[in-house]
Amino acid sequence: MQFKDIIGQDAAVAKLRAAIDRNKLPHALLITGPAGTAGLPLAHAAAQYIICQHKHDGEPCGECPECIQAQKIGHPDLHWVFPVVNKSTGDKDPSISDDYLPLWREEYSSNPNLTLPQWVRAMTSAKENNKQAQIFVSEANAIIHTLSTKPYESDYRVMIIWLPELFSEKTANKLLKIIEEPYEKTFFLLVSNEPDNIIGTIQSRVQRLQLAPIDGQGNFVQPGVKVPDEADREKFLDLFMQMMRLSYARNLRGMREWSQTMAKMKREQAKNFLQYAQTMIRENYIMNLREPELNYMKDDEKAFSERFSRFVNARNVEGIVRELELAENDIAQNASAKMVFFDLSLKLIMLLKAGNQQ
């Protein structure tokens, strides 16, 4: 991975490259941005740039043994940590990233803008319902052990950690010291889609690099990569339209039936729907502001939003997004999905009414 492969993040690339060139890279850097904004590929490019022996013109050479191994996710001094589904049984320690490394190599290589729902689907079978991915305390033990040894080939070691917001509390506590005081020539590159959900003690020990939002200069998701995937997007749009229409009409019976339908979803899919709903609310707010160049909706989404967007404005946009975020958090905490979605639809009744006031 090279910096030139990163689409739409020129400012972030320039800051990161300059920090490495000047030996000013913080020992623990948190790269933040929504899914699809190239955070993971940027961390990969930075790691390859750090360990490349023949970097030039602000890029890793792409040809030295270090670069070739890094590109193939096989360099012994470039380590990858990511959420996993625990498949250990009995008294065995929970699963760690290395248990899934061959699958990760395959999935990430084909889709560098991999999302959490896509990764969870890759790890689980259709029969494994409601599997939650996490970074377990056994991973923290593995990280500490790995970094206690000397580098194998490079002068530097880089630890890429994807989605630290999924640290368990025990994981975060175990990693505090090594993140705050890492070994010499060791860098942590953390990539987060929801930085506010990272445990505060970790947040206080890292410096942030905020990625730019989507603009008209480029689509951060590579061609062929959809977040969420197209089948889910179409399903989510239909469910979103149902939710808004039922709440606007105050159709309590319909809202109950809709909530029962939502309760049948896998937990990760329900969370992904709520994230999609948040995106759609923001898109409708922008449409209501008459800023079409800032809208990134597909034709079927636009067709619905042309009538719906007038109900999303300054009087209620923050409230709607907040309720969707709270519902997502409740689902993540294993609350009753039926109750969460019915309660959400009830709250939307008043919020949509507030937006409809002249």
C-alpha positions, 0 to 999 in steps of 0.5 A: 500500500502506498500513499498514492493509493489513498483517495481523497485524503491529501491533507491527512497523507501530507501530515502523516508523511511529514511526521514520518520524514521529520521523525515526529510521528507520535508513538501512538496515533489514532486515525479517525473517520467514518467507515469508507474514509480510507483509515485502514489503507492509510495506516497500512501505507504509513506502516509500509513507509516506516519500514521501507528501506528505500523510500523516495519522493514521499512514498515507500519504494514498493520493491524492496523485500520489506515493501513486498512483505508489507503489501502481502500482510506478511512482514514480521515487524508489521502486526495487525490487530482487529476484532474477532469472533470468539470460537474458542471453547471450554477453558481456552483463551478467547480467539485473537487476530492471529487465529484469523490472519489468513482470512484477514489477508484474503478479505483485506487484500480484496477490499481495503475499505472493509467494514465491520459487518463485512468482516463479521460475515466473513468470519461467521457462517449463516447458522451463527446468529448474533455473533459479536466481534471484539478485541479480547484481553487475550489479544492484549497478552499477545500484543505485549508478548509480541512487542517484548521481542526484538524486531526481526528484519526492520529497525522499526515495529508497527502495530496496526489496531483496527477499531479500538472502540471494540476493546473490552475494558480488560483489554484496554486496561492491560494495554495502557502502559505499553501504549503510553510508554512503548518500546523504542522504535515501536509505533501504534497506529489505531484506526477508529470509526467511532472514536468517542466510544473508545475507553477514555484512558486509551483516548488520553494516551493517543494523538488524533489524525482526523480524516476529511469527510466525503467531498466532491473531489473523490469517493473514498470507497474504492470502485466495487466496494459498497458500504453497506453492500448493495443488498443490505443497502436496498433492504435498509432503505426499505426499512428506513422508509417504513420506519419514517412513514409509520412514525409520521402516520402514528400507526402504532399497530404498524410500528409494532409489526415493524419492530417485530421484523427488526427484532429478527435481525442479527445484532450486527445487522441491526446496528448496521441499519441504525448507522445507515439510518443516521447517514440517511438523516444527515443526507436529508438534512443536507438536501433540505439545505439545498446543497446538492453537491454535498449529497451522496445518495443513490437514485432510489434514496433521492426519490424518497428524500425529495419528499421526506427531507423537508421533515428533517431540519434544524429543529429536529436533526440532532434529536433524531440522530441522537435517538438513532445513536442511543438505539444503536448503543442499546442494541450493542448492549444486548437490549431487547431489539423489539423494545428498542425499535418500538421505543425509537419509532415512538420517539420519532413521532414527536421528532418528526412533528417538531420538524413539520412545524412551520 
